[in-house]
Amino acid sequence: MTAQAQQTTVPQRPPGTAELLPALDQVFAETVALVQRLRVVAPLMHTHEELERDQCTVLQTLDRDGSRTVADIGEDCGITRNQAQKLVKVLQKMDLVEMVDNPENKRAKLVELTEAGSEAVRALEAREIELLTSLPLAATPADLRAAATALAAVRNAFGDATWQKLLNNRNGNGK
């Protein structure tokens, strides 16, 4: 085969790929559209009359993950350590969080929800439940579970070690 023929040869696709690619494209497009919509809607859903959005995020993170260092909070919330420190100080003044000793690191205290902080999270959850149960959704719980399963499968496939190696080799990053 000539060099020119080798360059124009299209690799053979496995059976079923012709149907898979448009379906994946649709999943990607809908996921991007949903993320963009959630960026607008989530801050409006997760509001509290006395708290800012980032403060609510910190409280919900602590409720979900338990006691965390300020650095961990920053990482979990996608903010800098400095921003996390400022938020924690404000929440501490509001008696929604407290600093406790960290048995794993004497220098890095843990941030923990107070009873008032837990009550604030319950109020946020109640608002979210109220809003979500009134959502005019044209999908059944089974549809939503199937969508979640499909999204998890796509996410897991992107994390597959063999696929990652192939991706890195194709990008010239062979490791």
KASUL-V870746 format. One record per backbone hydrogen bond with DSSP energy under -1.0 kcal/mol. CO is the residue of the C=O (numbers start at 0). NH is the residue of the N-H. If there is no record, write none. Layout:
BEGIN
((CO & NH) (CO & NH))
END
This chain:
BEGIN
((1 & 5) (2 & 6) (3 & 7) (13 & 16) (15 & 19) (16 & 20) (18 & 22) (19 & 23) (20 & 24) (21 & 25) (22 & 26) (23 & 27) (24 & 28) (25 & 29) (26 & 30) (27 & 31) (28 & 32) (29 & 33) (30 & 34) (31 & 35) (32 & 36) (33 & 37) (34 & 38) (36 & 40) (37 & 41) (40 & 44) (41 & 45) (44 & 46) (47 & 50) (51 & 55) (52 & 56) (53 & 57) (54 & 58) (55 & 59) (56 & 60) (57 & 61) (58 & 62) (59 & 63) (60 & 64) (61 & 65) (67 & 110) (68 & 72) (69 & 73) (70 & 74) (71 & 75) (72 & 76) (73 & 78) (79 & 83) (80 & 84) (81 & 85) (82 & 86) (83 & 87) (84 & 88) (85 & 89) (86 & 90) (87 & 91) (88 & 92) (89 & 93) (90 & 95) (91 & 94) (95 & 113) (97 & 111) (99 & 109) (109 & 99) (110 & 67) (111 & 97) (113 & 117) (114 & 118) (115 & 119) (116 & 120) (117 & 121) (118 & 122) (119 & 123) (120 & 124) (121 & 125) (122 & 126) (123 & 127) (124 & 128) (125 & 129) (126 & 130) (127 & 131) (128 & 132) (131 & 134) (134 & 136) (139 & 143) (140 & 144) (141 & 145) (142 & 146) (143 & 147) (144 & 148) (145 & 149) (146 & 150) (147 & 151) (148 & 152) (149 & 153) (150 & 154) (151 & 155) (152 & 156) (153 & 157) (156 & 159) (159 & 163) (160 & 164) (161 & 165) (162 & 166) (163 & 167) (164 & 168) (165 & 169) (166 & 170) (167 & 172) (168 & 171))
END
